Amino acid sequence: MISSPIVATIDYSFEGLQHGFLKLPYSRDDSAWGALMIPITVVKRGSGPTVLLTAGNHGDEYEGPVALIKLAGSITTREVSGRVIILPYMNYPAFRAGRRTSPIDQGNLNRTFPGKPDGTITQKIADYIQRHLLPLADFVLDIHSGGRTLDFLPFAAVHVLDDKTQQARCLAAMQAFGAPYSMTMLELDSVGMFDTAVESMGKVFVTTELGGGGSATANTIGIAERGVRGLLVHAGVLEGEPQRVDSILLDMPDGNCFTTCLSDGLLEMCKDLGDTVVAGELLAQVHDATQTGMPAIAYCANRSGVLAARHFPGLIGCGDTLAVVADILHPPS
């Protein structure tokens, strides 16, 4: 196997707190012998589990980067039992550009695993994470939101796994994260996902969708910060009592949850996030943006449940996900 061109400036076995970089050589017009310097923090004390905390898998999602960079600046060695690896900007070129995908190679990191050490920049990042970080981890938390084109209810999520013992451990970690909503999630396109890479190695994996619209709010950043702490306590890396949150349990069991737009136009949502809907009820209308006097195209719910996600912002294209309706497994008390 070809070795990774990425070199870490920190030592994962070092006892203590380290702030450093994953150094990836990147020759380009403005820096012939240049490198991408991807920030990373590692804190280790004694024996115990390793928790890998990641964000910036997509570069236009901000709750995770804010929460993790704050954690990297506040965590101390004396409070840790085990090891915490903090990677706040996984796809660093995409993050710096404020884009979902890399401006260098157009790579979507979350569809690139296991990556290639001699591939594109995005493939090299995926390969390093796959071969050098994931084997170290017992727990993995990857923080997402909707980016510039989707908006979500704030939820933590796990997937249905063949290994039910592993799934139960993931569910327990999701509950410890303590988001207002907790989702058993179906992915429409799971090939090459970081999620799949982690789960196939038998690790405990939790992901999130904490809002969207290409920004973050005080509320969603707070959910991310509390969730990270809750998961670290659950893993046994930090001391404390597990937080108790009456999270509303949701499920996305099949593709019928998704409503796909079949035309270009101006989106009018007729339901807001968190609204309950009944099968056949009007979710949205798409208006012709090229001329007046044309009837709007109506989109109705395929199933009953709660509106868990919607397209963002107001213009929509054919093939875009317009809305997601999730089943309610456990309503609020």
C-alpha positions as CSV (number, residue, x, y, z in Angstrom):
1,M,0.0,0.0,0.0
2,I,1.3,3.5,-0.9
3,S,2.0,5.6,2.2
4,S,0.0,8.7,2.7
5,P,1.6,12.0,1.7
6,I,0.0,13.6,4.7
7,V,2.3,14.1,7.7
8,A,1.0,15.0,11.2
9,T,2.9,17.6,13.1
10,I,1.6,16.0,16.4
11,D,2.2,12.6,18.0
12,Y,-1.0,10.7,18.7
13,S,0.6,8.8,21.5
14,F,1.9,11.9,23.3
15,E,0.6,12.4,26.9
16,G,-0.7,16.0,27.0
17,L,-2.3,18.6,24.8
18,Q,-1.1,19.3,21.3
19,H,-2.3,21.8,18.6
20,G,-0.9,21.1,15.2
21,F,-1.6,20.3,11.6
22,L,-2.0,17.6,9.0
23,K,0.5,18.7,6.4
24,L,-0.6,17.8,2.8
25,P,1.9,18.8,0.0
26,Y,0.0,20.9,-2.6
27,S,2.0,22.4,-5.4
28,R,0.2,25.2,-7.2
29,D,0.7,28.4,-9.1
30,D,1.1,30.6,-6.0
31,S,3.2,28.1,-4.0
32,A,5.4,25.7,-5.9
33,W,6.4,23.7,-2.8
34,G,3.4,24.6,-0.8
35,A,1.2,22.5,1.5
36,L,-2.3,22.5,2.9
37,M,-2.1,22.8,6.7
38,I,-5.2,21.2,8.2
39,P,-5.6,22.1,11.9
40,I,-5.9,19.3,14.4
41,T,-5.9,19.1,18.2
42,V,-5.1,16.0,20.2
43,V,-5.3,15.6,24.0
44,K,-4.4,12.4,25.8
45,R,-4.1,11.3,29.4
46,G,-3.6,7.7,30.5
47,S,-5.6,4.8,29.3
48,G,-9.2,5.0,28.1
49,P,-11.2,5.3,24.9
50,T,-10.4,7.5,22.0
51,V,-13.1,9.8,20.7
52,L,-12.7,11.4,17.2
53,L,-14.6,14.6,16.8
54,T,-15.0,15.9,13.2
55,A,-16.7,18.8,11.4
56,G,-16.3,20.6,8.2
57,N,-16.9,17.4,6.2
58,H,-18.8,19.9,4.0
59,G,-17.3,23.3,4.0
60,D,-20.6,25.4,4.3
61,E,-21.7,23.9,7.6
62,Y,-20.7,25.8,10.7
63,E,-22.1,24.5,14.0
64,G,-19.5,21.8,14.1
65,P,-16.5,24.0,13.3
66,V,-17.5,26.6,15.9
67,A,-18.2,24.0,18.6
68,L,-14.9,22.0,18.0
69,I,-12.6,25.0,17.7
70,K,-14.0,26.3,21.0
71,L,-13.5,22.9,22.6
72,A,-9.9,22.7,21.2
73,G,-9.2,26.1,22.9
74,S,-10.7,25.1,26.3
75,I,-10.1,21.4,26.9
76,T,-7.3,20.5,29.3
77,T,-5.3,17.4,29.8
78,R,-6.3,17.0,33.5
79,E,-10.0,16.6,32.7
80,V,-9.4,13.8,30.1
81,S,-9.2,10.1,30.6
82,G,-8.2,8.6,27.3
83,R,-7.8,10.6,24.1
84,V,-9.7,13.2,22.2
85,I,-8.8,13.9,18.5
86,I,-10.4,17.1,17.2
87,L,-10.6,17.8,13.5
88,P,-12.8,20.8,13.0
89,Y,-12.3,21.3,9.3
90,M,-12.1,17.9,7.6
91,N,-12.3,19.2,4.0
92,Y,-10.2,22.3,4.7
93,P,-10.2,23.7,1.2
94,A,-14.0,23.5,1.1
95,F,-14.2,25.1,4.5
96,R,-12.0,28.0,3.5
97,A,-14.0,28.6,0.4
98,G,-17.4,28.3,2.2
99,R,-18.4,25.6,-0.2
100,R,-19.9,22.1,0.2
101,T,-17.2,20.7,-2.0
102,S,-13.5,21.4,-2.6
103,P,-12.6,24.3,-4.9
104,I,-9.4,22.4,-5.8
105,D,-10.9,19.2,-7.3
106,Q,-14.6,19.6,-6.7
107,G,-14.4,16.7,-4.3
108,N,-17.3,15.9,-1.9
109,L,-15.3,14.4,1.0
110,N,-18.4,12.6,2.3
111,R,-18.6,10.6,-0.9
112,T,-14.9,9.9,-1.3
113,F,-14.0,7.2,1.3
114,P,-11.9,5.2,1.6
115,G,-9.9,7.6,-0.6
116,K,-6.6,7.1,-2.4
117,P,-3.1,8.1,-1.2
118,D,-2.1,9.0,-4.7
119,G,-5.4,10.5,-5.8
120,T,-6.9,14.0,-5.8
121,I,-6.5,16.3,-2.8
122,T,-9.9,15.2,-1.4
123,Q,-9.1,11.5,-1.9
124,K,-5.8,12.0,0.0
125,I,-7.6,13.6,2.9
126,A,-10.1,10.7,3.0
127,D,-7.3,8.1,2.8
128,Y,-5.5,9.6,5.7
129,I,-8.6,9.7,7.9
130,Q,-9.5,6.2,6.9
131,R,-6.1,4.6,7.5
132,H,-4.6,6.8,10.3
133,L,-7.4,8.3,12.4
134,L,-10.3,5.8,12.3
135,P,-8.2,2.8,13.5
136,L,-7.4,4.9,16.7
137,A,-11.0,5.7,17.4
138,D,-13.6,4.0,19.6
139,F,-16.3,6.7,19.2
140,V,-16.7,9.0,16.2
141,L,-19.0,12.1,16.1
142,D,-19.3,13.9,12.7
143,I,-21.2,17.2,13.0
144,H,-23.3,18.3,10.0
145,S,-26.0,20.8,9.2
146,G,-27.8,21.6,5.9
147,G,-25.2,23.9,4.4
148,R,-26.4,26.5,1.9
149,T,-29.1,24.4,0.2
150,L,-31.0,22.6,3.0
151,D,-32.4,23.4,6.5
152,F,-33.1,20.8,9.1
153,L,-34.7,20.3,12.5
154,P,-31.8,20.0,14.9
155,F,-31.2,16.3,15.2
156,A,-28.6,13.7,16.0
157,A,-28.7,10.6,13.9
158,V,-27.7,7.0,13.6
159,H,-28.2,4.4,10.9
160,V,-29.8,0.9,10.9
161,L,-27.0,-1.6,11.0
162,D,-26.7,-5.3,10.5
163,D,-24.9,-5.6,13.8
164,K,-27.6,-4.9,16.3
165,T,-25.2,-4.7,19.2
166,Q,-23.2,-2.0,17.4
167,Q,-26.4,-0.2,16.5
168,A,-27.5,-0.3,20.2
169,R,-24.2,1.3,21.2
170,C,-24.7,4.0,18.5
171,L,-28.2,4.7,19.8
172,A,-26.9,5.1,23.3
173,A,-24.3,7.6,22.1
174,M,-26.9,9.5,20.1
175,Q,-29.1,9.7,23.2
176,A,-26.1,11.0,25.2
177,F,-25.6,13.8,22.6
178,G,-29.0,15.0,23.6
179,A,-30.3,16.9,20.6
180,P,-33.9,18.1,20.6
181,Y,-34.6,15.4,18.0
182,S,-33.0,12.0,17.4
183,M,-33.3,10.3,14.1
184,T,-32.8,6.8,12.7
185,M,-31.8,8.0,9.3
186,L,-31.9,6.6,5.8
187,E,-29.2,7.9,3.4
188,L,-30.2,8.2,-0.3
189,D,-26.6,7.9,-1.4
190,S,-24.4,6.1,1.1
191,V,-21.5,5.0,-1.2
192,G,-18.2,6.6,-0.2
193,M,-19.6,8.2,3.0
194,F,-17.5,8.8,6.1
195,D,-20.5,7.3,8.0
196,T,-20.2,4.0,6.1
197,A,-16.4,3.9,6.5
198,V,-16.7,4.3,10.3
199,E,-19.6,1.9,10.8
200,S,-17.9,-0.8,8.6
201,M,-15.0,-0.8,11.1
202,G,-17.4,-1.5,14.0
203,K,-17.0,1.9,15.6
204,V,-19.7,3.8,17.5
205,F,-20.8,6.5,15.1
206,V,-23.2,9.5,15.6
207,T,-23.9,12.2,13.1
208,T,-26.0,15.3,13.2
209,E,-28.0,17.8,11.1
210,L,-28.3,20.9,13.2
211,G,-30.0,23.5,11.0
212,G,-28.7,24.9,7.7
213,G,-29.0,27.9,5.3
214,G,-25.2,28.3,5.2
215,S,-25.0,29.8,8.6
216,A,-25.4,28.9,12.3
217,T,-27.5,30.3,15.2
218,A,-26.7,30.7,18.9
219,N,-29.3,27.9,19.5
220,T,-27.7,25.4,17.0
221,I,-24.2,26.1,18.2
222,G,-25.3,25.6,21.7
223,I,-26.8,22.2,20.8
224,A,-23.5,21.2,19.2
225,E,-21.5,22.2,22.2
226,R,-23.7,20.5,24.7
227,G,-23.9,17.4,22.5
228,V,-20.1,17.1,22.2
229,R,-19.8,17.3,26.0
230,G,-22.6,14.8,26.5
231,L,-21.0,12.3,24.1
232,L,-17.5,12.7,25.8
233,V,-19.1,12.1,29.2
234,H,-20.9,9.0,27.8
235,A,-17.7,7.7,26.3
236,G,-16.0,8.0,29.7
237,V,-13.4,10.5,28.5
238,L,-14.8,13.4,30.6
239,E,-16.3,13.1,34.1
240,G,-19.8,14.2,34.8
241,E,-23.4,13.0,34.7
242,P,-25.0,12.1,31.4
243,Q,-27.4,14.9,30.4
244,R,-31.1,14.0,30.3
245,V,-33.0,15.4,27.4
246,D,-36.5,14.5,26.3
247,S,-35.5,14.1,22.7
248,I,-38.2,13.5,20.1
249,L,-37.5,10.2,18.3
250,L,-37.9,10.3,14.5
251,D,-37.4,7.7,11.8
252,M,-36.7,7.9,8.0
253,P,-37.4,4.3,7.1
254,D,-37.6,4.5,3.3
255,G,-37.3,6.8,0.2
256,N,-41.0,7.7,0.5
257,C,-39.9,10.3,3.1
258,F,-38.3,12.4,0.4
259,T,-40.1,14.8,-1.9
260,T,-38.1,15.6,-5.0
261,C,-38.7,18.8,-7.0
262,L,-39.6,18.1,-10.7
263,S,-39.3,21.7,-12.0
264,D,-37.3,24.9,-11.7
265,G,-38.9,27.8,-10.0
266,L,-39.7,29.9,-7.0
267,L,-40.3,27.8,-3.9
268,E,-43.2,28.6,-1.5
269,M,-43.1,26.4,1.5
270,C,-46.6,25.8,3.0
271,K,-45.3,24.0,6.1
272,D,-42.5,25.0,8.4
273,L,-39.9,22.7,10.0
274,G,-41.4,20.9,13.0
275,D,-44.9,21.1,11.7
276,T,-46.9,17.8,11.7
277,V,-48.3,16.9,8.3
278,V,-50.8,14.4,7.0
279,A,-50.3,12.3,3.9
280,G,-51.7,14.2,0.9
281,E,-51.4,17.6,2.6
282,L,-49.9,20.5,0.7
283,L,-46.2,20.9,1.6
284,A,-45.1,23.5,-1.0
285,Q,-45.8,25.1,-4.3
286,V,-43.2,25.9,-7.0
287,H,-44.1,29.0,-9.1
288,D,-42.9,29.6,-12.6
289,A,-40.2,32.2,-12.4
290,T,-40.1,33.0,-16.2
291,Q,-43.6,34.4,-16.7
292,T,-46.7,35.5,-14.9
293,G,-50.1,33.9,-15.1
294,M,-48.9,30.3,-14.9
295,P,-50.4,27.9,-12.3
296,A,-48.1,26.8,-9.5
297,I,-47.0,23.1,-9.2
298,A,-48.2,21.6,-5.9
299,Y,-46.2,19.1,-3.9
300,C,-48.0,17.1,-1.3
301,A,-46.7,14.9,1.6
302,N,-46.2,11.3,0.7
303,R,-46.8,10.2,4.3
304,S,-47.9,11.5,7.6
305,G,-45.3,12.7,10.1
306,V,-43.2,15.8,10.8
307,L,-41.4,18.1,8.4
308,A,-37.8,17.4,9.2
309,A,-36.0,19.1,6.3
310,R,-36.7,21.5,3.5
311,H,-34.9,23.1,0.6
312,F,-33.1,26.4,1.2
313,P,-33.3,29.2,0.0
314,G,-36.2,30.4,-2.2
315,L,-35.1,29.2,-5.7
316,I,-35.3,25.5,-6.4
317,G,-34.3,23.3,-9.3
318,C,-35.5,20.1,-10.9
319,G,-34.0,17.2,-8.9
320,D,-33.5,19.1,-5.7
321,T,-34.8,17.6,-2.5
322,L,-37.8,19.8,-1.6
323,A,-38.8,18.3,1.7
324,V,-38.3,15.4,4.0
325,V,-41.1,14.1,6.2
326,A,-40.1,11.8,9.0
327,D,-42.1,9.4,11.1
328,I,-42.7,10.3,14.8
329,L,-41.7,7.4,17.0
330,H,-41.8,9.2,20.3
331,P,-43.7,12.5,20.5
332,P,-42.8,15.2,23.0
333,S,-44.0,14.6,26.5
